[in-house]
Amino acid sequence: RDCAAFEALHKQRFVRFTSSDPAESRTLDVLRGNIQRGALGIGELKYHVAVDSPEMHRVYKLAEELAVPVLIHFEFEMYNTGIERFAAVLKQYPEVNFIGHAQTWWGNVSADLNPLEMYPTGPVKRGGLTDKLLAEYPNMYGDLSAGSGLNAITRDPDFGRDFVTRHWRKLIWGSDCDCHEGRGGGVRSGYCIAKRSLAALRGYVTDRAKLRRILWENGAEVLKLKKG
């Protein structure tokens, strides 16, 4: 309710998604009602369920019915577990656009991920699951926000440049940073995620049209916004 009211005051600047615990019996009613009242997608889904559980399949079917995207937080043994089985979901719902997010999603850019390590460092081993899902499924997108997204494209700059170059049509920029002034104020890390990720992307992508795709147009297409 608060988000809807805030959006109404700032229609040119904000849009909203809707989320509800898939394990609750009321969830489909909550999601459907909020979408009917203007929410543009479902998520961030960050709940203690398996990604291919019956509860999540109910959500995917609703997203298919209402033609809205689904943003999923993948975190090993915590939220939306079983990412190694997610390809079957993508195959079952080819008309639903899925957006991958968070530590386990981005850690899997590397084929040698220790799943207990939320923010891996050092060189990336090619052939990671996330890389494959983005390459093989037209309805899979990646949300570059948060420390996990930033880490994925900066931990190994050579890989990061190649990754962004190959997937520029599938990546959606976001910050997920709550610093106060764009320099890291008020956050524990002491730096602004948005500032660092924008700098990395601008260094990797010299074609302005491709950079614009990542920063704006890919997200606008998925959300069915008018591209201005």
C-alpha positions as a printed Julia matrix, in Angstrom:
228×3 Matrix{Float64}:
  0.0     0.0     0.0
  2.8     2.42    0.92
  4.72    1.65   -2.27
  1.64    2.17   -4.41
  0.99    5.51   -2.74
  4.6     6.6    -3.21
  4.54    5.56   -6.86
  1.35    7.58   -7.39
  3.18   10.69   -6.17
  6.18   10.08   -8.44
  4.74    8.44  -11.56
  7.63    9.49  -13.8
 10.3     8.04  -11.54
  9.09    4.86   -9.85
  7.38    1.6   -10.69
  6.83   -1.36   -8.39
  6.78   -5.14   -8.16
  4.8    -7.31   -5.75
  5.93  -10.17   -3.52
  4.42  -12.67   -1.09
  5.65  -15.87    0.52
  4.77  -18.67   -1.95
  4.13  -21.06    0.95
  1.15  -19.0     2.15
 -2.29  -19.91    0.86
 -3.15  -16.26    0.22
 -0.15  -15.61   -2.03
 -1.82  -15.9    -5.42
 -4.58  -13.53   -4.33
 -2.02  -11.03   -3.03
  0.09  -11.15   -6.19
 -2.85  -11.02   -8.56
 -4.47   -8.14   -6.7
 -1.31   -6.04   -6.66
 -0.65   -6.65  -10.34
 -4.2    -5.65  -11.16
 -3.53   -2.44   -9.21
 -0.41   -1.62  -11.19
  2.56   -3.75  -10.09
  4.68   -4.66  -13.12
  6.28   -7.88  -11.92
  6.67  -10.48   -9.19
  9.61  -10.28   -6.83
 12.04  -10.06   -5.36
 11.11  -13.6    -4.32
 13.3   -14.31   -1.29
 11.69  -17.13    0.67
 12.62  -20.48    2.17
 11.46  -22.69   -0.69
 13.03  -24.74   -3.47
 13.03  -22.99   -6.8
 11.14  -25.88   -8.4
  8.74  -26.51   -5.5
  4.97  -26.77   -6.05
  4.61  -23.43   -4.25
  6.9   -21.68   -6.72
  5.25  -23.35   -9.69
  1.97  -21.72   -8.62
  3.73  -18.35   -8.86
  5.26  -19.12  -12.25
  1.87  -20.13  -13.64
  0.37  -16.88  -12.42
  3.22  -14.92  -14.01
  2.55  -16.79  -17.25
 -1.16  -15.99  -17.05
 -0.62  -12.29  -16.3
  2.44  -11.88  -18.59
  4.74  -10.37  -15.94
  8.41  -11.09  -15.14
  9.67  -12.88  -12.02
 12.74  -11.72  -10.07
 14.34  -14.47   -7.98
 16.89  -14.26   -5.16
 19.06  -17.38   -5.28
 20.96  -18.15   -2.07
 22.41  -21.58   -1.32
 20.5   -23.6     1.29
 18.52  -20.49    2.2
 16.32  -18.94   -0.51
 15.09  -20.52   -3.74
 17.35  -23.51   -3.38
 18.16  -25.9    -6.19
 19.48  -23.51   -8.81
 21.08  -26.5   -10.54
 17.52  -27.58  -11.48
 16.33  -24.2   -12.69
 16.83  -24.96  -16.39
 13.77  -27.22  -16.2
 11.7   -24.27  -14.97
 12.91  -22.1   -17.85
 11.93  -24.82  -20.29
  8.48  -25.26  -18.74
  7.64  -21.53  -18.82
  9.21  -20.17  -22.02
  6.84  -17.18  -22.08
  7.84  -16.0   -18.6
 10.86  -13.71  -18.3
 12.94  -14.65  -15.27
 15.51  -12.32  -13.68
 18.27  -13.93  -11.63
 19.66  -12.11   -8.6
 21.84  -12.49   -5.5
 24.82  -14.43   -4.26
 24.27  -17.94   -5.6
 23.07  -16.68   -8.96
 26.16  -14.52   -9.44
 28.6   -16.89   -7.79
 27.7   -19.39  -10.49
 29.36  -17.35  -13.22
 32.27  -19.61  -12.26
 32.25  -23.36  -12.85
 34.26  -24.03   -9.69
 32.04  -22.25   -7.16
 32.15  -23.34   -3.53
 28.42  -22.82   -2.82
 29.12  -21.87    0.8
 31.16  -18.89   -0.37
 28.75  -16.03   -0.95
 31.24  -13.53   -2.41
 33.98  -15.53   -4.15
 37.14  -13.77   -5.24
 39.83  -14.38   -7.83
 39.77  -15.75  -11.36
 36.56  -17.18  -12.82
 36.58  -20.66  -14.3
 34.65  -20.55  -17.57
 31.5   -22.6   -18.04
 29.53  -21.56  -14.96
 25.83  -22.34  -14.65
 24.71  -18.7   -14.74
 26.67  -18.13  -17.94
 24.99  -21.16  -19.53
 21.47  -20.18  -18.47
 21.88  -16.7   -19.91
 23.29  -18.08  -23.14
 20.83  -20.92  -23.68
 17.45  -19.54  -22.57
 15.89  -16.45  -24.17
 13.69  -15.89  -21.1
 16.6   -15.68  -18.61
 18.01  -12.31  -17.58
 20.55  -11.22  -14.97
 20.07   -8.41  -12.43
 23.47   -6.75  -11.93
 22.53   -5.11   -8.64
 23.98   -5.49   -5.15
 27.43   -6.55   -4.03
 26.91   -9.93   -5.66
 26.34   -8.44   -9.12
 29.23   -6.03   -8.72
 31.51   -8.84   -7.55
 30.57  -11.04  -10.51
 31.76   -8.54  -13.11
 34.78   -7.13  -11.26
 36.45  -10.09   -9.47
 38.12  -11.14  -12.74
 38.19   -8.11  -15.07
 39.1   -10.12  -18.18
 36.17  -12.43  -17.6
 33.91   -9.54  -16.63
 34.59   -7.73  -19.88
 33.98  -10.86  -21.94
 30.85  -11.77  -19.95
 29.27   -8.35  -20.42
 30.26   -8.31  -24.09
 28.54  -11.66  -24.68
 25.4   -11.0   -22.61
 24.74   -7.3   -23.15
 21.19   -8.08  -24.33
 20.42  -10.14  -21.2
 21.79   -7.95  -18.39
 19.72   -5.43  -16.43
 21.54   -2.8   -14.43
 20.5    -1.93  -10.92
 22.3    -0.75   -7.8
 20.52   -2.13   -4.72
 22.65    0.42   -2.86
 21.26    2.56   -0.06
 24.15    4.95    0.45
 23.05    8.51    1.06
 24.97   10.56   -1.47
 26.5     8.28   -4.12
 29.83    7.93   -2.31
 29.07    5.19    0.2
 27.8     7.27    3.08
 25.73    5.44    5.63
 26.54    1.91    4.44
 28.86   -0.59    6.07
 30.99   -1.15    2.97
 31.84    2.53    2.74
 31.43    2.66   -1.03
 28.6     3.15   -3.49
 27.75   -0.02   -5.39
 26.12    1.99   -8.19
 29.2     4.16   -8.71
 31.51    1.15   -8.91
 29.29   -0.94  -11.17
 28.68    1.96  -13.55
 32.42    2.6   -13.77
 33.08   -1.06  -14.53
 30.4    -1.23  -17.22
 31.58    1.98  -18.87
 35.08    0.55  -18.95
 33.94   -2.72  -20.47
 31.35   -1.45  -22.97
 32.59    1.24  -25.34
 29.58    1.01  -27.67
 27.1     3.54  -26.28
 24.1     1.74  -27.77
 25.06   -1.51  -26.03
 25.71    0.28  -22.76
 22.27    1.91  -23.0
 20.76   -1.54  -23.48
 22.24   -2.69  -20.17
 21.5     0.48  -18.23
 17.96    1.03  -19.47
 16.51   -0.69  -22.52
 16.76   -4.35  -21.43
 14.89   -3.59  -18.23
 12.38   -1.41  -20.05
 11.6    -4.23  -22.47
 11.15   -6.82  -19.74
  8.87   -4.45  -17.8
  7.09   -3.31  -20.97
  7.93    0.31  -20.3
  8.06    2.92  -23.01
 11.71    3.35  -23.99
 12.5     7.03  -23.84
